[in-house]
Amino acid sequence: MKRESFVVYHKARIEAADKVLRGVKEGKLIPHEPMGSAVFARICKGLEISRLAPPKLLRFYLAASGRCEN
């Protein structure tokens, strides 16, 4: 099955919202339509099971989603 895109979890990083907004304002980042909830859920699930996701990012995601693992 051919996919239109993929996620490179080992390159995922946390960026401050103001930095992202500045990138859009400066034309360095181009906003697109929001992705569907099913696609977003698959990405999140992939992050949770990826052995390559940075541990700091996974901890941030789990805390932000209210599923913090202690």
CORGIRA-V676956 format. One record per pair of residues at least 6 apart in sequence whose C-alpha atoms are under 8 Angstrom apart, sorted by the first residue. I is the first residue (numbers start at 1). J is the second residue. Records with the same first field share a line. If there is no record, write none. Layout:
BEGIN
I=J ; J
END
This chain:
BEGIN
7=43
9=47 ; 50 ; 52 ; 53 ; 54
10=52 ; 53 ; 54
11=53 ; 54
12=53 ; 54 ; 57
13=54 ; 57
14=57
20=29
23=29
24=30 ; 31
47=53 ; 58
48=58
59=68 ; 69
62=68 ; 69
63=69
END
